[in-house]
Amino acid sequence: MKLLALDIDGTLITKEHVLTEGVRSALLRAQRDYDTRIILASGRPTPALGALAEALQIADYGGYLMPFNGGKILEAGSKRLLSAQLLDADLIPQLYHLVQEHGANILTYTEEHILTEREDDPYAEKEVVITGMPLKRVPSFVEAATESLPKCLAVGPLEKLIPLEAAVKEQLGTRVGAFRSSDYFLELVPLGVNKGSALARLLDVLGITPQDLIAIGDNYNDLEMIELAGTGVAMGNAPEDIQRRADFVTRSNAEDGVAYALEQLLFV
């Protein structure tokens, strides 16, 4: 059995958020003919993985969902929770105030909504487009986010997120991990949560070594899983420093890069 960990945005789907038939067919073939189980590994919340998981028939072939950059791991079929790591509740007001001080906006999630104080934020709207989940404006983010959360998301222009990332690491770096998943998203997660560490836990549960794992991604939140995998693949649209750290560089997400990687690495 092989495992195939796939980032979604910038990797599995195009910039228009389309799963092409070429990529879909290749992934169905990998599961059906090559005993491969797919793991959707994304910064997205759990509900935003459902449509793609269904299109790829991941549940039928025993695959897994890894939302929140690995903050949770679930069996795709039963939705049984295998692992969860949460931000402590006392961190939420501290993160909120840091984000506000840097002129950015902060979001988090329920099962149905994206919570925000500012529903007119164009960067928050980008998350709506990506996840398909509606915004819900709350008068007070801190009062609304009273429970422990898998992650918060700071959104804004890159020139605000870079110093914010540095400030989070300086002030809360013993408890919070901060990394950019795009030029306008800064992921705020429990320290140690990333796609690589989550995959390592899943491999241990399944008794599989990293040599039997292929991981494909395009951004900085994919680095740990690319480096963990026996075969780490960077998309052709990934930044050059990510490509340099991969074992193989495939075509871009506009050119069915996932399908091309499978043709070169699995269908041989």
BADO-591602 format. One line per field, with one value per residue (C-alpha): x, y, z; residue number from 1; residue in one letter. Coordinates in Angstrom, 2 decimals, padded with zeros to 5 digits. Layout:
N
x = (X ...);
y = (Y ...);
z = (Z ...);
num = (NUM ...);
residu = (A ...);
! end
This chain:
268
x = (000.00 001.13 000.00 -000.40 -000.67 -002.09 -002.30 -005.42 -005.11 -002.32 -001.77 -004.81 -006.99 -006.38 -006.36 -010.00 -010.66 -011.33 -010.47 -009.64 -010.73 -007.10 -006.14 -009.32 -008.84 -005.20 -006.11 -008.91 -006.45 -003.87 -006.42 -008.00 -004.96 -001.98 -003.31 -002.86 -004.71 -005.14 -004.79 -006.23 -003.80 -004.97 -005.21 -008.93 -011.47 -013.05 -016.31 -014.35 -012.77 -016.03 -016.77 -013.27 -013.19 -016.46 -015.29 -012.18 -014.04 -011.52 -013.86 -014.45 -010.71 -009.93 -008.38 -008.00 -008.76 -006.18 -007.73 -006.32 -002.77 -002.80 -004.58 -007.02 -006.79 -009.97 -010.90 -012.65 -015.34 -016.39 -015.20 -013.64 -011.24 -007.75 -005.96 -006.71 -004.49 -006.11 -005.09 -005.60 -008.52 -006.35 -004.34 -007.29 -007.42 -003.63 -003.65 -006.58 -004.80 -001.56 -003.40 -005.24 -002.01 -000.59 -003.64 -004.75 -007.99 -008.48 -010.84 -011.79 -014.38 -017.46 -018.82 -021.02 -019.39 -016.23 -016.30 -015.05 -015.65 -015.22 -017.38 -016.39 -012.73 -011.63 -009.05 -011.73 -013.75 -010.86 -011.32 -015.04 -014.24 -011.70 -013.76 -017.28 -018.27 -020.14 -018.86 -020.66 -020.03 -019.66 -019.59 -016.63 -014.25 -012.85 -016.28 -017.40 -014.27 -014.55 -013.63 -010.28 -009.79 -007.73 -006.53 -007.07 -006.27 -004.83 -005.64 -004.29 -001.61 001.83 003.51 001.38 001.61 005.42 005.92 002.88 004.42 007.64 005.72 003.71 006.88 008.63 005.79 003.93 006.44 006.60 002.91 001.87 003.11 002.80 003.41 002.08 -000.06 -000.35 000.67 -002.46 -003.01 -001.04 -001.90 -001.96 -001.91 -000.78 003.00 004.25 001.19 002.06 001.32 004.58 004.12 000.50 001.54 004.24 001.56 -000.65 002.24 002.93 -000.71 -000.75 002.68 003.93 007.34 007.90 009.36 005.82 004.58 004.40 003.59 002.74 002.46 003.14 003.60 005.44 002.89 003.70 007.44 007.40 005.39 007.48 010.63 009.12 007.96 010.09 009.18 008.49 007.05 006.85 004.45 005.83 004.04 005.74 008.33 011.87 013.07 010.37 011.24 014.88 013.91 011.76 012.82 010.85 009.33 006.20 004.22 002.08 -001.50 -002.58 -000.96 -002.34 000.84 -000.51 -001.38 002.05 003.77 001.83 002.71 006.40 006.55 003.75 002.47 005.77);
y = (000.00 003.53 006.81 009.96 013.23 016.08 019.75 021.28 024.96 025.52 021.78 019.55 022.25 025.13 028.79 028.83 026.15 023.45 019.77 018.89 015.61 014.71 014.99 013.28 010.34 009.90 009.87 007.36 005.16 005.44 004.25 001.56 000.05 000.90 000.31 003.97 005.74 009.48 011.98 015.44 017.61 021.19 024.32 024.28 023.40 019.94 020.88 022.44 019.06 017.20 017.93 017.04 013.90 012.82 013.60 011.49 008.65 008.80 007.20 004.20 003.51 004.00 007.46 010.21 013.87 016.14 019.61 022.59 021.88 018.60 019.90 017.05 013.64 011.78 008.63 009.83 007.17 006.95 010.50 008.88 011.32 009.84 012.91 016.50 019.31 022.54 026.06 026.65 029.00 031.55 032.08 033.39 036.92 037.18 036.27 038.59 041.61 040.87 040.61 043.88 045.66 044.76 045.93 042.49 040.56 037.27 034.43 031.07 028.40 026.57 023.57 025.90 029.35 031.41 033.78 037.35 040.83 042.33 040.79 043.47 042.35 041.35 038.92 037.17 036.89 034.94 032.31 032.19 031.43 028.77 026.96 027.55 028.47 031.73 034.48 035.11 038.51 038.47 041.62 040.28 037.68 036.91 036.35 034.21 032.03 030.75 027.12 025.61 025.83 023.88 027.14 030.82 032.51 036.01 037.60 040.71 041.99 040.39 043.54 043.21 039.44 039.26 041.41 039.77 036.33 037.54 039.04 035.86 033.79 036.23 036.64 033.30 031.05 028.54 027.74 028.84 027.96 030.63 030.14 031.55 029.37 032.15 035.78 036.85 034.03 033.47 030.20 030.30 026.79 024.91 024.69 021.62 021.29 020.99 018.60 016.73 016.01 014.96 012.59 011.13 010.30 008.71 006.66 005.39 004.38 002.56 000.97 002.50 004.08 007.44 005.55 004.52 008.12 010.56 014.15 016.89 020.57 024.10 026.38 026.91 025.01 021.96 021.90 019.54 016.89 017.26 016.71 013.81 011.82 009.23 011.15 014.82 016.64 020.40 021.86 023.82 026.88 026.55 029.14 028.23 027.61 024.97 023.38 023.12 021.10 018.58 015.27 015.96 019.06 018.43 020.68 023.50 023.19 024.79 021.87 018.89 018.71 016.09 013.77 014.30 013.44 010.19 009.28 009.75 008.33 005.78 004.61 003.07);
z = (000.00 -000.85 000.67 -001.41 000.53 -001.52 -000.77 -002.32 -003.23 -005.73 -006.07 -006.56 -008.12 -010.51 -009.51 -010.65 -007.99 -010.58 -010.24 -013.84 -015.37 -016.08 -012.42 -011.21 -013.58 -012.55 -008.87 -009.37 -011.29 -008.49 -005.93 -008.08 -009.78 -007.56 -004.01 -003.10 -000.31 -000.67 002.16 001.53 003.52 003.66 005.73 004.95 007.64 007.55 005.74 002.89 002.02 001.47 -002.18 -003.35 -001.21 -002.81 -006.34 -005.78 -004.01 -001.19 001.33 -000.96 -001.11 002.59 002.43 005.03 005.62 007.22 007.65 009.57 008.33 010.24 013.33 012.80 011.11 010.17 008.32 005.16 005.29 008.93 009.82 012.90 014.51 014.78 016.11 017.14 018.40 019.54 020.47 024.18 024.83 026.62 023.42 021.42 022.93 022.71 019.03 018.39 019.85 018.00 014.70 015.36 016.28 012.87 010.92 009.76 010.31 012.17 011.26 012.70 011.95 013.11 011.23 009.16 009.12 009.02 012.00 011.60 012.93 009.45 006.76 004.22 004.24 000.69 002.14 004.18 000.98 -000.55 002.17 001.38 -002.26 -001.31 001.32 000.03 003.58 004.36 006.61 009.87 011.43 015.21 017.39 019.37 017.97 021.43 022.95 020.01 020.01 023.57 022.88 022.02 018.25 015.69 014.15 013.54 010.26 009.96 006.62 004.97 002.59 002.69 004.03 007.18 007.54 007.47 010.60 012.22 011.71 013.36 016.29 016.89 016.91 019.26 021.75 021.56 019.83 022.68 022.18 018.68 015.22 012.53 008.80 005.55 003.30 000.71 000.28 002.18 004.72 007.94 009.67 013.49 014.95 018.07 018.21 016.38 014.15 010.50 007.69 008.18 011.88 011.29 008.51 010.74 013.34 010.69 009.30 012.81 013.29 009.96 010.38 007.13 006.55 004.83 001.88 000.98 001.06 -001.85 -000.83 -003.31 -002.45 -003.59 -000.57 002.69 004.77 002.59 003.26 006.24 004.42 001.26 003.30 005.32 002.31 000.62 -002.53 -001.96 -004.96 -005.54 -008.05 -010.97 -009.58 -006.18 -005.11 -006.16 -002.60 -002.15 -005.49 -004.42 -001.34 -003.23 -004.76 -007.92 -009.51 -011.55 -013.84 -012.51 -011.27 -014.57 -016.41 -014.46 -012.40 -010.00 -012.90 -014.47 -011.17 -010.91 -014.49 -013.74 -010.22 -009.75 -013.14 -014.18);
num = (1 2 3 4 5 6 7 8 9 10 11 12 13 14 15 16 17 18 19 20 21 22 23 24 25 26 27 28 29 30 31 32 33 34 35 36 37 38 39 40 41 42 43 44 45 46 47 48 49 50 51 52 53 54 55 56 57 58 59 60 61 62 63 64 65 66 67 68 69 70 71 72 73 74 75 76 77 78 79 80 81 82 83 84 85 86 87 88 89 90 91 92 93 94 95 96 97 98 99 100 101 102 103 104 105 106 107 108 109 110 111 112 113 114 115 116 117 118 119 120 121 122 123 124 125 126 127 128 129 130 131 132 133 134 135 136 137 138 139 140 141 142 143 144 145 146 147 148 149 150 151 152 153 154 155 156 157 158 159 160 161 162 163 164 165 166 167 168 169 170 171 172 173 174 175 176 177 178 179 180 181 182 183 184 185 186 187 188 189 190 191 192 193 194 195 196 197 198 199 200 201 202 203 204 205 206 207 208 209 210 211 212 213 214 215 216 217 218 219 220 221 222 223 224 225 226 227 228 229 230 231 232 233 234 235 236 237 238 239 240 241 242 243 244 245 246 247 248 249 250 251 252 253 254 255 256 257 258 259 260 261 262 263 264 265 266 267 268);
residu = (M K L L A L D I D G T L I T K E H V L T E G V R S A L L R A Q R D Y D T R I I L A S G R P T P A L G A L A E A L Q I A D Y G G Y L M P F N G G K I L E A G S K R L L S A Q L L D A D L I P Q L Y H L V Q E H G A N I L T Y T E E H I L T E R E D D P Y A E K E V V I T G M P L K R V P S F V E A A T E S L P K C L A V G P L E K L I P L E A A V K E Q L G T R V G A F R S S D Y F L E L V P L G V N K G S A L A R L L D V L G I T P Q D L I A I G D N Y N D L E M I E L A G T G V A M G N A P E D I Q R R A D F V T R S N A E D G V A Y A L E Q L L F V);
! end
